[in-house]
Amino acid sequence: LVRVSLRTYQRWVSATTTPSGDEERRLRVVARLVNQLRHSLTGPGVVEWFERPRADLDSASPADALDNPDRLEPLLAAAAASRGNVAA
């Protein structure tokens, strides 16, 4: 989801380096979205949510919409709406 190499991710986890610029922005957005989605979806469901095209994102997948900072609000709204779709 953050679209970096495995080695880059390993460096972040080991605190050898930290994300910056667009990588940091994308990582923070993914974290915010996952924080919303974890209340209504399973782990695999969250990953699937990111990959499935959505009408409210002009048929783009959330993963593709992450590249556009102007799509942050629609992405957060879509993630928050997923909580309202869970049966009680």
C-alpha positions, -999 to +999 in steps of 0.1 A: +000+000+000+028+024+007+045+015-026+081+012-014+106-016-017+107-043+009+142-031+018+130+005+023+102-008+045+127-028+066+149+002+071+118+022+084+109-006+108+145-009+121+147+029+125+177+030+102+159+056+082+125+073+083+101+081+055+100+116+041+083+137+014+057+119-006+065+085+011+058+100+045+025+116+033+013+084+017+022+064+048+004+088+071-027+087+049-027+049+048-024+048+086-054+072+090-075+051+066-066+018+082-074+033+116-109+040+104-113+007+085-101-016+113-134-010+132-155-026+104-132-048+083-108-077+089-071-073+080-076-089+045-108-068+041-089-036+046-063-046+020-092-055-004-109-021+003-078-004-009-077-023-042-114-022-052-125+006-076-151+029-060-177+050-077-172+079-052-136+081-064-144+082-101-139+045-104-103+047-090-092+024-063-084+040-029-048+027-034-046+047-067-063+077-052-036+079-025-013+095-051-035+126-053-035+149-022-068+164-033-085+130-028-077+129+010-111+141+021-131+117-002-108+088+009-114+096+046-152+100+040-153+066+022-134+049+051-156+065+077-187+054+057-176+018+059-183+019+096-219+027+089-223-003+066-217-029+094-247-048+106-253-046+143 
